[in-house]
Amino acid sequence: MRPDVETLRARFAEHFPGATIEVGDDSHLHAGHAGAAGGAGHFSVRLVSGRFEGLRTVARHRLVYDAVHDWMPQRIHALVIDARTPAEAS
């Protein structure tokens, strides 16, 4: 069963202390999709964190995926990531 938005947000808060975190559940947009059939969710996340300073996009995404690796693919099927530094977000 997929996590709810607040549970997912809390997980990211553990891994990115002090970050600005926005999580959206996009699962309703994927109804009927093979990955959604088993109950796994489709989410979007926007993280603004100093941890991303000096990192390229792939490295940033790896950090985000590391935070939820144990939930993929059973609870989370897809994750759209927007990972920015504070300077990039302003």
PDB file with one MODEL, atoms N, CA, C and O in Angstrom:
MODEL        1
ATOM      1  N   MET A   1       0.843  -1.192   0.000  1.00  0.00           N
ATOM      2  CA  MET A   1       0.000   0.000   0.000  1.00  0.00           C
ATOM      3  C   MET A   1       0.883   1.249   0.000  1.00  0.00           C
ATOM      4  O   MET A   1       1.892   1.320   0.702  1.00  0.00           O
ATOM      5  N   ARG A   2       0.481   2.215  -0.794  1.00  0.00           N
ATOM      6  CA  ARG A   2       1.297   3.420  -0.927  1.00  0.00           C
ATOM      7  C   ARG A   2       1.231   4.281   0.341  1.00  0.00           C
ATOM      8  O   ARG A   2       0.224   4.278   1.049  1.00  0.00           O
ATOM      9  N   PRO A   3       2.303   5.009   0.618  1.00  0.00           N
ATOM     10  CA  PRO A   3       2.284   5.932   1.761  1.00  0.00           C
ATOM     11  C   PRO A   3       1.409   7.140   1.430  1.00  0.00           C
ATOM     12  O   PRO A   3       1.212   7.471   0.261  1.00  0.00           O
ATOM     13  N   ASP A   4       0.892   7.790   2.459  1.00  0.00           N
ATOM     14  CA  ASP A   4       0.168   9.034   2.199  1.00  0.00           C
ATOM     15  C   ASP A   4       1.197  10.167   2.104  1.00  0.00           C
ATOM     16  O   ASP A   4       2.376   9.982   2.405  1.00  0.00           O
ATOM     17  N   VAL A   5       0.732  11.318   1.687  1.00  0.00           N
ATOM     18  CA  VAL A   5       1.619  12.462   1.450  1.00  0.00           C
ATOM     19  C   VAL A   5       2.372  12.851   2.721  1.00  0.00           C
ATOM     20  O   VAL A   5       3.566  13.143   2.661  1.00  0.00           O
ATOM     21  N   GLU A   6       1.705  12.860   3.847  1.00  0.00           N
ATOM     22  CA  GLU A   6       2.365  13.271   5.094  1.00  0.00           C
ATOM     23  C   GLU A   6       3.431  12.273   5.531  1.00  0.00           C
ATOM     24  O   GLU A   6       4.478  12.670   6.042  1.00  0.00           O
ATOM     25  N   THR A   7       3.174  10.984   5.335  1.00  0.00           N
ATOM     26  CA  THR A   7       4.167   9.960   5.673  1.00  0.00           C
ATOM     27  C   THR A   7       5.397  10.108   4.797  1.00  0.00           C
ATOM     28  O   THR A   7       6.527  10.008   5.276  1.00  0.00           O
ATOM     29  N   LEU A   8       5.175  10.344   3.524  1.00  0.00           N
ATOM     30  CA  LEU A   8       6.289  10.526   2.602  1.00  0.00           C
ATOM     31  C   LEU A   8       7.054  11.810   2.928  1.00  0.00           C
ATOM     32  O   LEU A   8       8.284  11.835   2.887  1.00  0.00           O
ATOM     33  N   ARG A   9       6.328  12.861   3.248  1.00  0.00           N
ATOM     34  CA  ARG A   9       6.969  14.118   3.614  1.00  0.00           C
ATOM     35  C   ARG A   9       7.829  13.940   4.866  1.00  0.00           C
ATOM     36  O   ARG A   9       8.939  14.468   4.940  1.00  0.00           O
ATOM     37  N   ALA A  10       7.319  13.199   5.847  1.00  0.00           N
ATOM     38  CA  ALA A  10       8.076  12.941   7.080  1.00  0.00           C
ATOM     39  C   ALA A  10       9.352  12.156   6.792  1.00  0.00           C
ATOM     40  O   ALA A  10      10.394  12.412   7.396  1.00  0.00           O
ATOM     41  N   ARG A  11       9.269  11.210   5.877  1.00  0.00           N
ATOM     42  CA  ARG A  11      10.452  10.429   5.514  1.00  0.00           C
ATOM     43  C   ARG A  11      11.522  11.344   4.914  1.00  0.00           C
ATOM     44  O   ARG A  11      12.699  11.239   5.258  1.00  0.00           O
ATOM     45  N   PHE A  12      11.109  12.231   4.026  1.00  0.00           N
ATOM     46  CA  PHE A  12      12.076  13.155   3.434  1.00  0.00           C
ATOM     47  C   PHE A  12      12.632  14.120   4.477  1.00  0.00           C
ATOM     48  O   PHE A  12      13.807  14.481   4.417  1.00  0.00           O
ATOM     49  N   ALA A  13      11.812  14.539   5.423  1.00  0.00           N
ATOM     50  CA  ALA A  13      12.267  15.446   6.484  1.00  0.00           C
ATOM     51  C   ALA A  13      13.350  14.791   7.340  1.00  0.00           C
ATOM     52  O   ALA A  13      14.265  15.468   7.807  1.00  0.00           O
ATOM     53  N   GLU A  14      13.251  13.478   7.546  1.00  0.00           N
ATOM     54  CA  GLU A  14      14.284  12.747   8.297  1.00  0.00           C
ATOM     55  C   GLU A  14      15.616  12.796   7.566  1.00  0.00           C
ATOM     56  O   GLU A  14      16.665  12.955   8.190  1.00  0.00           O
ATOM     57  N   HIS A  15      15.578  12.660   6.256  1.00  0.00           N
ATOM     58  CA  HIS A  15      16.793  12.588   5.452  1.00  0.00           C
ATOM     59  C   HIS A  15      17.327  13.949   5.011  1.00  0.00           C
ATOM     60  O   HIS A  15      18.497  14.084   4.654  1.00  0.00           O
ATOM     61  N   PHE A  16      16.452  14.954   5.041  1.00  0.00           N
ATOM     62  CA  PHE A  16      16.844  16.302   4.627  1.00  0.00           C
ATOM     63  C   PHE A  16      16.395  17.312   5.685  1.00  0.00           C
ATOM     64  O   PHE A  16      15.488  18.107   5.437  1.00  0.00           O
ATOM     65  N   PRO A  17      17.032  17.283   6.871  1.00  0.00           N
ATOM     66  CA  PRO A  17      16.641  18.194   7.944  1.00  0.00           C
ATOM     67  C   PRO A  17      16.739  19.659   7.506  1.00  0.00           C
ATOM     68  O   PRO A  17      17.721  20.067   6.885  1.00  0.00           O
ATOM     69  N   GLY A  18      15.728  20.426   7.831  1.00  0.00           N
ATOM     70  CA  GLY A  18      15.719  21.840   7.508  1.00  0.00           C
ATOM     71  C   GLY A  18      15.328  22.165   6.080  1.00  0.00           C
ATOM     72  O   GLY A  18      15.258  23.336   5.709  1.00  0.00           O
ATOM     73  N   ALA A  19      15.074  21.150   5.277  1.00  0.00           N
ATOM     74  CA  ALA A  19      14.717  21.377   3.872  1.00  0.00           C
ATOM     75  C   ALA A  19      13.279  21.864   3.750  1.00  0.00           C
ATOM     76  O   ALA A  19      12.443  21.603   4.616  1.00  0.00           O
ATOM     77  N   THR A  20      13.010  22.570   2.670  1.00  0.00           N
ATOM     78  CA  THR A  20      11.648  22.898   2.284  1.00  0.00           C
ATOM     79  C   THR A  20      11.173  21.722   1.437  1.00  0.00           C
ATOM     80  O   THR A  20      11.820  21.356   0.456  1.00  0.00           O
ATOM     81  N   ILE A  21      10.042  21.133   1.818  1.00  0.00           N
ATOM     82  CA  ILE A  21       9.581  19.901   1.172  1.00  0.00           C
ATOM     83  C   ILE A  21       8.124  20.040   0.770  1.00  0.00           C
ATOM     84  O   ILE A  21       7.266  20.382   1.583  1.00  0.00           O
ATOM     85  N   GLU A  22       7.866  19.770  -0.490  1.00  0.00           N
ATOM     86  CA  GLU A  22       6.496  19.721  -0.996  1.00  0.00           C
ATOM     87  C   GLU A  22       6.306  18.361  -1.658  1.00  0.00           C
ATOM     88  O   GLU A  22       7.110  17.954  -2.496  1.00  0.00           O
ATOM     89  N   VAL A  23       5.240  17.661  -1.279  1.00  0.00           N
ATOM     90  CA  VAL A  23       4.961  16.342  -1.842  1.00  0.00           C
ATOM     91  C   VAL A  23       3.551  16.340  -2.404  1.00  0.00           C
ATOM     92  O   VAL A  23       2.617  16.836  -1.774  1.00  0.00           O
ATOM     93  N   GLY A  24       3.408  15.783  -3.585  1.00  0.00           N
ATOM     94  CA  GLY A  24       2.092  15.646  -4.197  1.00  0.00           C
ATOM     95  C   GLY A  24       1.837  14.199  -4.568  1.00  0.00           C
ATOM     96  O   GLY A  24       2.748  13.492  -4.998  1.00  0.00           O
ATOM     97  N   ASP A  25       0.605  13.760  -4.403  1.00  0.00           N
ATOM     98  CA  ASP A  25       0.199  12.409  -4.798  1.00  0.00           C
ATOM     99  C   ASP A  25      -0.454  12.508  -6.173  1.00  0.00           C
ATOM    100  O   ASP A  25      -1.551  13.048  -6.316  1.00  0.00           O
ATOM    101  N   ASP A  26       0.232  11.983  -7.173  1.00  0.00           N
ATOM    102  CA  ASP A  26      -0.244  12.036  -8.554  1.00  0.00           C
ATOM    103  C   ASP A  26      -0.863  10.707  -8.990  1.00  0.00           C
ATOM    104  O   ASP A  26      -1.094  10.490 -10.179  1.00  0.00           O
ATOM    105  N   SER A  27      -1.129   9.827  -8.038  1.00  0.00           N
ATOM    106  CA  SER A  27      -1.602   8.485  -8.352  1.00  0.00           C
ATOM    107  C   SER A  27      -2.887   8.488  -9.172  1.00  0.00           C
ATOM    108  O   SER A  27      -3.069   7.640 -10.046  1.00  0.00           O
ATOM    109  N   HIS A  28      -3.775   9.432  -8.896  1.00  0.00           N
ATOM    110  CA  HIS A  28      -5.047   9.481  -9.624  1.00  0.00           C
ATOM    111  C   HIS A  28      -4.849   9.728 -11.123  1.00  0.00           C
ATOM    112  O   HIS A  28      -5.719   9.404 -11.931  1.00  0.00           O
ATOM    113  N   LEU A  29      -3.720  10.295 -11.481  1.00  0.00           N
ATOM    114  CA  LEU A  29      -3.426  10.545 -12.889  1.00  0.00           C
ATOM    115  C   LEU A  29      -2.970   9.285 -13.620  1.00  0.00           C
ATOM    116  O   LEU A  29      -2.877   9.268 -14.847  1.00  0.00           O
ATOM    117  N   HIS A  30      -2.686   8.236 -12.858  1.00  0.00           N
ATOM    118  CA  HIS A  30      -2.140   7.009 -13.433  1.00  0.00           C
ATOM    119  C   HIS A  30      -3.044   5.798 -13.206  1.00  0.00           C
ATOM    120  O   HIS A  30      -2.584   4.660 -13.296  1.00  0.00           O
ATOM    121  N   ALA A  31      -4.289   6.024 -12.922  1.00  0.00           N
ATOM    122  CA  ALA A  31      -5.240   4.923 -12.713  1.00  0.00           C
ATOM    123  C   ALA A  31      -5.237   4.024 -13.943  1.00  0.00           C
ATOM    124  O   ALA A  31      -5.305   4.499 -15.077  1.00  0.00           O
ATOM    125  N   GLY A  32      -5.158   2.729 -13.705  1.00  0.00           N
ATOM    126  CA  GLY A  32      -5.135   1.767 -14.795  1.00  0.00           C
ATOM    127  C   GLY A  32      -3.739   1.437 -15.282  1.00  0.00           C
ATOM    128  O   GLY A  32      -3.553   0.479 -16.031  1.00  0.00           O
ATOM    129  N   HIS A  33      -2.755   2.219 -14.866  1.00  0.00           N
ATOM    130  CA  HIS A  33      -1.360   1.979 -15.233  1.00  0.00           C
ATOM    131  C   HIS A  33      -0.879   0.714 -14.527  1.00  0.00           C
ATOM    132  O   HIS A  33      -1.261   0.462 -13.384  1.00  0.00           O
ATOM    133  N   ALA A  34      -0.064  -0.067 -15.180  1.00  0.00           N
ATOM    134  CA  ALA A  34       0.402  -1.336 -14.615  1.00  0.00           C
ATOM    135  C   ALA A  34       1.043  -1.159 -13.236  1.00  0.00           C
ATOM    136  O   ALA A  34       0.812  -1.971 -12.340  1.00  0.00           O
ATOM    137  N   GLY A  35       1.836  -0.119 -13.062  1.00  0.00           N
ATOM    138  CA  GLY A  35       2.493   0.102 -11.772  1.00  0.00           C
ATOM    139  C   GLY A  35       1.530   0.484 -10.673  1.00  0.00           C
ATOM    140  O   GLY A  35       1.803   0.256  -9.494  1.00  0.00           O
ATOM    141  N   ALA A  36       0.400   1.067 -11.049  1.00  0.00           N
ATOM    142  CA  ALA A  36      -0.593   1.477 -10.059  1.00  0.00           C
ATOM    143  C   ALA A  36      -1.504   0.328  -9.661  1.00  0.00           C
ATOM    144  O   ALA A  36      -2.140   0.378  -8.609  1.00  0.00           O
ATOM    145  N   ALA A  37      -1.574  -0.708 -10.490  1.00  0.00           N
ATOM    146  CA  ALA A  37      -2.491  -1.820 -10.241  1.00  0.00           C
ATOM    147  C   ALA A  37      -2.209  -2.516  -8.918  1.00  0.00           C
ATOM    148  O   ALA A  37      -3.139  -2.995  -8.268  1.00  0.00           O
ATOM    149  N   GLY A  38      -0.954  -2.583  -8.506  1.00  0.00           N
ATOM    150  CA  GLY A  38      -0.600  -3.236  -7.256  1.00  0.00           C
ATOM    151  C   GLY A  38      -0.734  -2.349  -6.033  1.00  0.00           C
ATOM    152  O   GLY A  38      -0.446  -2.784  -4.918  1.00  0.00           O
ATOM    153  N   GLY A  39      -1.167  -1.111  -6.227  1.00  0.00           N
ATOM    154  CA  GLY A  39      -1.356  -0.204  -5.104  1.00  0.00           C
ATOM    155  C   GLY A  39      -0.214   0.760  -4.857  1.00  0.00           C
ATOM    156  O   GLY A  39      -0.305   1.615  -3.977  1.00  0.00           O
ATOM    157  N   ALA A  40       0.864   0.635  -5.623  1.00  0.00           N
ATOM    158  CA  ALA A  40       1.990   1.555  -5.459  1.00  0.00           C
ATOM    159  C   ALA A  40       1.605   2.926  -6.002  1.00  0.00           C
ATOM    160  O   ALA A  40       0.827   3.032  -6.950  1.00  0.00           O
ATOM    161  N   GLY A  41       2.158   3.978  -5.393  1.00  0.00           N
ATOM    162  CA  GLY A  41       1.779   5.334  -5.759  1.00  0.00           C
ATOM    163  C   GLY A  41       2.735   6.030  -6.697  1.00  0.00           C
ATOM    164  O   GLY A  41       3.892   5.639  -6.857  1.00  0.00           O
ATOM    165  N   HIS A  42       2.216   7.073  -7.309  1.00  0.00           N
ATOM    166  CA  HIS A  42       2.980   7.980  -8.157  1.00  0.00           C
ATOM    167  C   HIS A  42       3.017   9.325  -7.432  1.00  0.00           C
ATOM    168  O   HIS A  42       1.969   9.896  -7.129  1.00  0.00           O
ATOM    169  N   PHE A  43       4.204   9.823  -7.156  1.00  0.00           N
ATOM    170  CA  PHE A  43       4.342  11.041  -6.372  1.00  0.00           C
ATOM    171  C   PHE A  43       5.259  12.039  -7.075  1.00  0.00           C
ATOM    172  O   PHE A  43       6.078  11.675  -7.919  1.00  0.00           O
ATOM    173  N   SER A  44       5.097  13.295  -6.704  1.00  0.00           N
ATOM    174  CA  SER A  44       6.039  14.332  -7.107  1.00  0.00           C
ATOM    175  C   SER A  44       6.557  14.967  -5.823  1.00  0.00           C
ATOM    176  O   SER A  44       5.819  15.123  -4.850  1.00  0.00           O
ATOM    177  N   VAL A  45       7.834  15.330  -5.837  1.00  0.00           N
ATOM    178  CA  VAL A  45       8.437  15.947  -4.659  1.00  0.00           C
ATOM    179  C   VAL A  45       9.328  17.101  -5.107  1.00  0.00           C
ATOM    180  O   VAL A  45      10.062  17.014  -6.092  1.00  0.00           O
ATOM    181  N   ARG A  46       9.232  18.181  -4.342  1.00  0.00           N
ATOM    182  CA  ARG A  46      10.129  19.331  -4.533  1.00  0.00           C
ATOM    183  C   ARG A  46      10.869  19.514  -3.228  1.00  0.00           C
ATOM    184  O   ARG A  46      10.267  19.751  -2.181  1.00  0.00           O
ATOM    185  N   LEU A  47      12.183  19.402  -3.304  1.00  0.00           N
ATOM    186  CA  LEU A  47      13.040  19.548  -2.137  1.00  0.00           C
ATOM    187  C   LEU A  47      14.007  20.701  -2.370  1.00  0.00           C
ATOM    188  O   LEU A  47      14.652  20.785  -3.415  1.00  0.00           O
ATOM    189  N   VAL A  48      14.098  21.574  -1.398  1.00  0.00           N
ATOM    190  CA  VAL A  48      15.077  22.652  -1.423  1.00  0.00           C
ATOM    191  C   VAL A  48      15.982  22.433  -0.216  1.00  0.00           C
ATOM    192  O   VAL A  48      15.556  22.569   0.931  1.00  0.00           O
ATOM    193  N   SER A  49      17.239  22.093  -0.495  1.00  0.00           N
ATOM    194  CA  SER A  49      18.152  21.726   0.582  1.00  0.00           C
ATOM    195  C   SER A  49      19.588  22.110   0.245  1.00  0.00           C
ATOM    196  O   SER A  49      20.017  22.019  -0.905  1.00  0.00           O
ATOM    197  N   GLY A  50      20.313  22.534   1.255  1.00  0.00           N
ATOM    198  CA  GLY A  50      21.729  22.819   1.105  1.00  0.00           C
ATOM    199  C   GLY A  50      22.546  21.576   0.787  1.00  0.00           C
ATOM    200  O   GLY A  50      23.677  21.683   0.314  1.00  0.00           O
ATOM    201  N   ARG A  51      21.981  20.390   1.044  1.00  0.00           N
ATOM    202  CA  ARG A  51      22.696  19.144   0.732  1.00  0.00           C
ATOM    203  C   ARG A  51      22.958  18.994  -0.760  1.00  0.00           C
ATOM    204  O   ARG A  51      23.827  18.220  -1.162  1.00  0.00           O
ATOM    205  N   PHE A  52      22.220  19.725  -1.577  1.00  0.00           N
ATOM    206  CA  PHE A  52      22.373  19.601  -3.024  1.00  0.00           C
ATOM    207  C   PHE A  52      23.462  20.518  -3.588  1.00  0.00           C
ATOM    208  O   PHE A  52      23.763  20.464  -4.781  1.00  0.00           O
ATOM    209  N   GLU A  53      24.046  21.352  -2.739  1.00  0.00           N
ATOM    210  CA  GLU A  53      25.098  22.270  -3.193  1.00  0.00           C
ATOM    211  C   GLU A  53      26.229  21.476  -3.844  1.00  0.00           C
ATOM    212  O   GLU A  53      26.722  20.501  -3.277  1.00  0.00           O
ATOM    213  N   GLY A  54      26.630  21.901  -5.030  1.00  0.00           N
ATOM    214  CA  GLY A  54      27.759  21.282  -5.711  1.00  0.00           C
ATOM    215  C   GLY A  54      27.462  19.945  -6.370  1.00  0.00           C
ATOM    216  O   GLY A  54      28.360  19.333  -6.949  1.00  0.00           O
ATOM    217  N   LEU A  55      26.227  19.480  -6.293  1.00  0.00           N
ATOM    218  CA  LEU A  55      25.876  18.189  -6.880  1.00  0.00           C
ATOM    219  C   LEU A  55      25.121  18.366  -8.192  1.00  0.00           C
ATOM    220  O   LEU A  55      24.307  19.277  -8.339  1.00  0.00           O
ATOM    221  N   ARG A  56      25.400  17.490  -9.128  1.00  0.00           N
ATOM    222  CA  ARG A  56      24.654  17.475 -10.379  1.00  0.00           C
ATOM    223  C   ARG A  56      23.305  16.790 -10.152  1.00  0.00           C
ATOM    224  O   ARG A  56      23.065  16.183  -9.109  1.00  0.00           O
ATOM    225  N   THR A  57      22.449  16.901 -11.137  1.00  0.00           N
ATOM    226  CA  THR A  57      21.084  16.386 -11.026  1.00  0.00           C
ATOM    227  C   THR A  57      21.047  14.911 -10.647  1.00  0.00           C
ATOM    228  O   THR A  57      20.282  14.527  -9.762  1.00  0.00           O
ATOM    229  N   VAL A  58      21.844  14.087 -11.288  1.00  0.00           N
ATOM    230  CA  VAL A  58      21.821  12.647 -11.006  1.00  0.00           C
ATOM    231  C   VAL A  58      22.188  12.367  -9.549  1.00  0.00           C
ATOM    232  O   VAL A  58      21.548  11.535  -8.907  1.00  0.00           O
ATOM    233  N   ALA A  59      23.189  13.032  -9.027  1.00  0.00           N
ATOM    234  CA  ALA A  59      23.598  12.835  -7.636  1.00  0.00           C
ATOM    235  C   ALA A  59      22.509  13.298  -6.673  1.00  0.00           C
ATOM    236  O   ALA A  59      22.284  12.665  -5.642  1.00  0.00           O
ATOM    237  N   ARG A  60      21.840  14.383  -6.999  1.00  0.00           N
ATOM    238  CA  ARG A  60      20.739  14.878  -6.171  1.00  0.00           C
ATOM    239  C   ARG A  60      19.617  13.853  -6.139  1.00  0.00           C
ATOM    240  O   ARG A  60      19.078  13.535  -5.079  1.00  0.00           O
ATOM    241  N   HIS A  61      19.271  13.341  -7.317  1.00  0.00           N
ATOM    242  CA  HIS A  61      18.193  12.357  -7.391  1.00  0.00           C
ATOM    243  C   HIS A  61      18.545  11.084  -6.630  1.00  0.00           C
ATOM    244  O   HIS A  61      17.676  10.469  -6.012  1.00  0.00           O
ATOM    245  N   ARG A  62      19.803  10.690  -6.671  1.00  0.00           N
ATOM    246  CA  ARG A  62      20.223   9.505  -5.905  1.00  0.00           C
ATOM    247  C   ARG A  62      19.983   9.710  -4.409  1.00  0.00           C
ATOM    248  O   ARG A  62      19.522   8.799  -3.722  1.00  0.00           O
ATOM    249  N   LEU A  63      20.295  10.895  -3.911  1.00  0.00           N
ATOM    250  CA  LEU A  63      20.046  11.183  -2.495  1.00  0.00           C
ATOM    251  C   LEU A  63      18.560  11.066  -2.160  1.00  0.00           C
ATOM    252  O   LEU A  63      18.190  10.535  -1.112  1.00  0.00           O
ATOM    253  N   VAL A  64      17.723  11.563  -3.053  1.00  0.00           N
ATOM    254  CA  VAL A  64      16.277  11.506  -2.823  1.00  0.00           C
ATOM    255  C   VAL A  64      15.804  10.055  -2.861  1.00  0.00           C
ATOM    256  O   VAL A  64      15.062   9.621  -1.979  1.00  0.00           O
ATOM    257  N   TYR A  65      16.224   9.309  -3.870  1.00  0.00           N
ATOM    258  CA  TYR A  65      15.831   7.902  -3.965  1.00  0.00           C
ATOM    259  C   TYR A  65      16.348   7.097  -2.777  1.00  0.00           C
ATOM    260  O   TYR A  65      15.666   6.186  -2.310  1.00  0.00           O
ATOM    261  N   ASP A  66      17.541   7.419  -2.281  1.00  0.00           N
ATOM    262  CA  ASP A  66      18.081   6.719  -1.108  1.00  0.00           C
ATOM    263  C   ASP A  66      17.151   6.842   0.096  1.00  0.00           C
ATOM    264  O   ASP A  66      17.073   5.932   0.921  1.00  0.00           O
ATOM    265  N   ALA A  67      16.452   7.962   0.193  1.00  0.00           N
ATOM    266  CA  ALA A  67      15.546   8.178   1.334  1.00  0.00           C
ATOM    267  C   ALA A  67      14.337   7.253   1.313  1.00  0.00           C
ATOM    268  O   ALA A  67      13.740   6.987   2.357  1.00  0.00           O
ATOM    269  N   VAL A  68      13.972   6.760   0.131  1.00  0.00           N
ATOM    270  CA  VAL A  68      12.762   5.931   0.013  1.00  0.00           C
ATOM    271  C   VAL A  68      13.030   4.593  -0.677  1.00  0.00           C
ATOM    272  O   VAL A  68      12.092   3.927  -1.118  1.00  0.00           O
ATOM    273  N   HIS A  69      14.293   4.196  -0.774  1.00  0.00           N
ATOM    274  CA  HIS A  69      14.626   2.989  -1.531  1.00  0.00           C
ATOM    275  C   HIS A  69      13.884   1.746  -1.038  1.00  0.00           C
ATOM    276  O   HIS A  69      13.570   0.857  -1.830  1.00  0.00           O
ATOM    277  N   ASP A  70      13.608   1.679   0.248  1.00  0.00           N
ATOM    278  CA  ASP A  70      12.930   0.496   0.799  1.00  0.00           C
ATOM    279  C   ASP A  70      11.435   0.463   0.457  1.00  0.00           C
ATOM    280  O   ASP A  70      10.777  -0.556   0.666  1.00  0.00           O
ATOM    281  N   TRP A  71      10.904   1.556  -0.059  1.00  0.00           N
ATOM    282  CA  TRP A  71       9.483   1.619  -0.449  1.00  0.00           C
ATOM    283  C   TRP A  71       9.283   1.406  -1.940  1.00  0.00           C
ATOM    284  O   TRP A  71       8.147   1.338  -2.408  1.00  0.00           O
ATOM    285  N   MET A  72      10.370   1.300  -2.690  1.00  0.00           N
ATOM    286  CA  MET A  72      10.256   1.161  -4.138  1.00  0.00           C
ATOM    287  C   MET A  72      10.548  -0.280  -4.533  1.00  0.00           C
ATOM    288  O   MET A  72      11.510  -0.850  -4.017  1.00  0.00           O
ATOM    289  N   PRO A  73       9.799  -0.880  -5.389  1.00  0.00           N
ATOM    290  CA  PRO A  73       8.626  -0.400  -6.101  1.00  0.00           C
ATOM    291  C   PRO A  73       7.297  -0.820  -5.462  1.00  0.00           C
ATOM    292  O   PRO A  73       6.239  -0.563  -6.036  1.00  0.00           O
ATOM    293  N   GLN A  74       7.331  -1.457  -4.291  1.00  0.00           N
ATOM    294  CA  GLN A  74       6.090  -1.962  -3.703  1.00  0.00           C
ATOM    295  C   GLN A  74       5.135  -0.868  -3.254  1.00  0.00           C
ATOM    296  O   GLN A  74       3.926  -0.999  -3.449  1.00  0.00           O
ATOM    297  N   ARG A  75       5.639   0.204  -2.661  1.00  0.00           N
ATOM    298  CA  ARG A  75       4.779   1.281  -2.149  1.00  0.00           C
ATOM    299  C   ARG A  75       4.822   2.534  -3.024  1.00  0.00           C
ATOM    300  O   ARG A  75       3.844   3.277  -3.110  1.00  0.00           O
ATOM    301  N   ILE A  76       5.955   2.755  -3.665  1.00  0.00           N
ATOM    302  CA  ILE A  76       6.107   3.893  -4.577  1.00  0.00           C
ATOM    303  C   ILE A  76       6.518   3.336  -5.929  1.00  0.00           C
ATOM    304  O   ILE A  76       7.551   2.679  -6.055  1.00  0.00           O
ATOM    305  N   HIS A  77       5.705   3.603  -6.934  1.00  0.00           N
ATOM    306  CA  HIS A  77       6.027   3.143  -8.281  1.00  0.00           C
ATOM    307  C   HIS A  77       6.838   4.188  -9.034  1.00  0.00           C
ATOM    308  O   HIS A  77       7.769   3.847  -9.763  1.00  0.00           O
ATOM    309  N   ALA A  78       6.490   5.452  -8.864  1.00  0.00           N
ATOM    310  CA  ALA A  78       7.174   6.513  -9.601  1.00  0.00           C
ATOM    311  C   ALA A  78       7.313   7.755  -8.728  1.00  0.00           C
ATOM    312  O   ALA A  78       6.460   8.052  -7.891  1.00  0.00           O
ATOM    313  N   LEU A  79       8.410   8.469  -8.949  1.00  0.00           N
ATOM    314  CA  LEU A  79       8.698   9.663  -8.172  1.00  0.00           C
ATOM    315  C   LEU A  79       9.280  10.718  -9.104  1.00  0.00           C
ATOM    316  O   LEU A  79      10.353  10.530  -9.678  1.00  0.00           O
ATOM    317  N   VAL A  80       8.567  11.822  -9.247  1.00  0.00           N
ATOM    318  CA  VAL A  80       9.063  12.956 -10.031  1.00  0.00           C
ATOM    319  C   VAL A  80       9.780  13.868  -9.048  1.00  0.00           C
ATOM    320  O   VAL A  80       9.199  14.290  -8.047  1.00  0.00           O
ATOM    321  N   ILE A  81      11.039  14.172  -9.331  1.00  0.00           N
ATOM    322  CA  ILE A  81      11.884  14.892  -8.378  1.00  0.00           C
ATOM    323  C   ILE A  81      12.299  16.257  -8.917  1.00  0.00           C
ATOM    324  O   ILE A  81      12.759  16.388 -10.052  1.00  0.00           O
ATOM    325  N   ASP A  82      12.122  17.264  -8.071  1.00  0.00           N
ATOM    326  CA  ASP A  82      12.652  18.604  -8.316  1.00  0.00           C
ATOM    327  C   ASP A  82      13.525  18.912  -7.102  1.00  0.00           C
ATOM    328  O   ASP A  82      13.012  19.265  -6.040  1.00  0.00           O
ATOM    329  N   ALA A  83      14.843  18.778  -7.258  1.00  0.00           N
ATOM    330  CA  ALA A  83      15.786  18.956  -6.153  1.00  0.00           C
ATOM    331  C   ALA A  83      16.643  20.186  -6.419  1.00  0.00           C
ATOM    332  O   ALA A  83      17.412  20.220  -7.380  1.00  0.00           O
ATOM    333  N   ARG A  84      16.507  21.190  -5.568  1.00  0.00           N
ATOM    334  CA  ARG A  84      17.203  22.464  -5.766  1.00  0.00           C
ATOM    335  C   ARG A  84      17.960  22.902  -4.517  1.00  0.00           C
ATOM    336  O   ARG A  84      17.650  22.491  -3.399  1.00  0.00           O
ATOM    337  N   THR A  85      18.947  23.736  -4.737  1.00  0.00           N
ATOM    338  CA  THR A  85      19.641  24.381  -3.629  1.00  0.00           C
ATOM    339  C   THR A  85      18.818  25.606  -3.243  1.00  0.00           C
ATOM    340  O   THR A  85      17.975  26.043  -4.026  1.00  0.00           O
ATOM    341  N   PRO A  86      19.039  26.168  -2.065  1.00  0.00           N
ATOM    342  CA  PRO A  86      18.323  27.383  -1.689  1.00  0.00           C
ATOM    343  C   PRO A  86      18.533  28.529  -2.693  1.00  0.00           C
ATOM    344  O   PRO A  86      17.598  29.274  -2.986  1.00  0.00           O
ATOM    345  N   ALA A  87      19.740  28.667  -3.210  1.00  0.00           N
ATOM    346  CA  ALA A  87      20.017  29.733  -4.180  1.00  0.00           C
ATOM    347  C   ALA A  87      19.224  29.518  -5.473  1.00  0.00           C
ATOM    348  O   ALA A  87      18.753  30.481  -6.078  1.00  0.00           O
ATOM    349  N   GLU A  88      19.077  28.282  -5.888  1.00  0.00           N
ATOM    350  CA  GLU A  88      18.330  27.981  -7.105  1.00  0.00           C
ATOM    351  C   GLU A  88      16.831  28.194  -6.927  1.00  0.00           C
ATOM    352  O   GLU A  88      16.120  28.489  -7.888  1.00  0.00           O
ATOM    353  N   ALA A  89      16.363  28.046  -5.707  1.00  0.00           N
ATOM    354  CA  ALA A  89      14.930  28.162  -5.431  1.00  0.00           C
ATOM    355  C   ALA A  89      14.475  29.599  -5.311  1.00  0.00           C
ATOM    356  O   ALA A  89      13.287  29.890  -5.451  1.00  0.00           O
ATOM    357  N   SER A  90      15.413  30.505  -5.052  1.00  0.00           N
ATOM    358  CA  SER A  90      15.008  31.905  -4.858  1.00  0.00           C
ATOM    359  C   SER A  90      15.001  32.695  -6.138  1.00  0.00           C
ATOM    360  O   SER A  90      14.682  33.884  -6.128  1.00  0.00           O
TER     361      SER A  90
ENDMDL
END
